[in-house]
């Protein structure tokens, strides 16, 4: 009896310690509410970076998506609901990326004054028949389109679309904090100049390359391909968790050989297994093409941002397509 009691007690202590360790190690969003500032909640990295640059010292930006986490299947925690309820602005991409948003907004405190803004509004969205793996929660949107079509949410990967998003963020900040409108405008103009310069560089550099076909692990580059004259072929669909069919891999392998493609692109926040498998089957190399959905811990420590990652993307595309 004594042994059994000690055994149960030990198991209970071990279980409690494991739960405490898991809670401590779980990914958390960045930051907390600051009184006296405009608190802005963003759903993932590119929106956070643009909001931080435009907002400057006038805002306190909190990014919900933790470092090193891929956004497609992430869902918020209870603390994220509490923080957003106390914030003035909630910025999300929309276009089907964050399927949890409708229920999340319904969960906010009844007295919350947080203004929700879909920053992809105004972008010419791409529709695709590829499965996206998201639970949209947009019954009205789904009724408008064929059941076989899905919205591609990866707007920010094109600097042209990022310009629209930056303008939407600027205007949303001005709407909740008109007192600092001039500062938001000034900082937005500086960001817009950098995005425009990046857009021009992509247009010029990619426009003079002889090859246009890219094979990627995850269908995240449709806007980039559309805006800069490339043709994207993806191993997986809009969601990086989507499993490709065997015939799709055979077709891609044939395409790689037929077009003389030398690199299969993969990304850092999802498994590179399928990309390396296809590369091995076709005798080509692999290379990173970053959808800039978030930073790895190493990238954060290195001071990387949207611009440095997009510059690396451009250099890798030039190397692959020349």
Secondary structure, 3 states (H helix, E strand, C coil): CHHHHHHHHHHHHHHHHHHHHHHHHCCCCCCCCCCCCEEEEECCHHHHHHHHHHHHHHEEEEECCCCCCCHHHCCCCHHHHHHHHHCCEEEECCCCCCCCHHHHHHCCCCCCCCEEEECCCCCCCCEECCCCCCCCCCHHHHHHCCCCCEECCCHHHCHHHHHHHHHHHHHHHHHHCHHHHHHHHHHHHHHHHHHHHHHHHHHHHHHCCCCCEEEEEECCCHHHHHHHCCEEEEEECCCCCCCCCHHHHHHHHHHHHHHCCCEEEECCCCCCHHHHHHHHHHCCEEEECCCCCCCCHHHHHHCCCHHHHHHHHHHHHHHHHC
